[in-house]
Amino acid sequence: MRRRQLSTAICSLCVLLLSVAAQAQTVRGSIGLIGKLGHWIDAATGEGIDSSYIEVPDLPWQIVAKGIATQSDLHMKSTFDGTQMYQGVVGDVTVEPRIRTAITSSVGLWVGYRGWGIGYSASVAGDKGVDLDLESTSTRYYAKLRLHSFEGGDFETRLRGYLADPEDATAAPEPFDFVQPLYLSSPVKIKTQLLEGVYIFNSNRFSYTAAYDQSVIQRRSAGSLVAGLRYFHSDYDYAHDSNADLILNMNDIGRIDTRQVSIGAGYAYNWVPVKGLLISALAMPMVTAYNHIKTYSYDSNYRQMALDDVVHSDDELPRENYRITLMDTDSRNSRIMLNVNSRVSVSYNWSRWFVSANGNFYHSRYRYEHNSGRLNDWSATLRLGVRL
């Protein structure tokens, strides 16, 4: 029995020693891999740059606290024959719903090595949507993926058209134009996906990262031609039973899905008026070469009642009894359009500390027969960081 226990103990000890050795080898391998990755990042950061224009700090690590403010503004427009739906209306009516989210504020922390790292931010006020940003930069390129989704339930609607004079049929129609709040029982759901890349031609003297993540420092003023590629996907969905009246006013369309691919070229400039201070701006007109739109059309009991020849009271069909059904979907390519990508940044560097503020503005449009719209999206970021 004792011999069996002794042999068992020896075998267990051998297995333990082999496990420790294997684990140590794995740790050494991991450390080696991390070291090689660090050397590669160091080499990539300083590759081909003119040190009289761009400085690579000796301290590679960065810890950054940041605050972010964002807002989205969706403006839709629809034109239809108003005589079919409204008494006394002459000709077409134009309806323009507009949804603006509250300004959303969030705070976060980012940790990285020469601009490569990971961060987290949480919303503290405003829009309760979801906003995810992933970025990658080098001396020659900048790439970004942004996923954004939010809901809008209360917004304003502009209504324009002409009314006939009920007392004089020969009188010229009088124009009407008013804005009123519109409250939806079910919110409009908006999702956007943005993937963009920028290539910098004068990368040996102009640094994009100096303006937006401070992993390097711009010592002298310089500019560069830039080229860009952007993929943008948006989905506006308000197809809910309780929104049957809004759907009717939007030419029966309850959901709009767009996909756009844009290419462009522009110019970016880093201005260094005094040591440590950097003011950067980028402007890049972009041509939307691929512009695909898919629409979803809906019928409803509200639509059928509104378009018949009988005058109905508002109480005849309560909103809670609205019902919609999908009629049709339509996919087509829209015409080529022009968009603009613009960014500005102001930053200041001390020996270890740095602070920066930057803003982004994105603009996209769609058009489908008598419906059109545009989405403006802006963000502003304040960063305070230290190098270690």
Secondary structure, 3 states (H helix, E strand, C coil): CHHHHHHHHHHHHHHHHHHHHHHHHHHHHHHHHHHHHHHHHHHHHHCCCCCCCEECCCCCEEEEEEEEEEEEEEEEEEEEEHHHCCCCEEEEEEEEEEEECCCEEEEEEEEEECCEEEEEEEEEECCCCEEEEEEEECCCEEEEEEEEEEEEEEEEEEEEEEECCCCCCCCCCEEEEEEEEEEEEEEEEEEEEEEEEEEECCCCCCCCHHHHCCCCEECCCEEEEEEEEEEEEEEEECCCHHHHHHHHHCCCEEEEEEEEEEEEEEEEEEECCCCCEEEEEEEEEEEEEEEEEEEEEEEEHHHHHHCCCCCCCCCCCCHHHCCEEEEEEEEEECCCEEEEEEEEEEEEECCCEEEEEEEEEEEEEEEECCEEEEEEEEEEEEEEEEEC
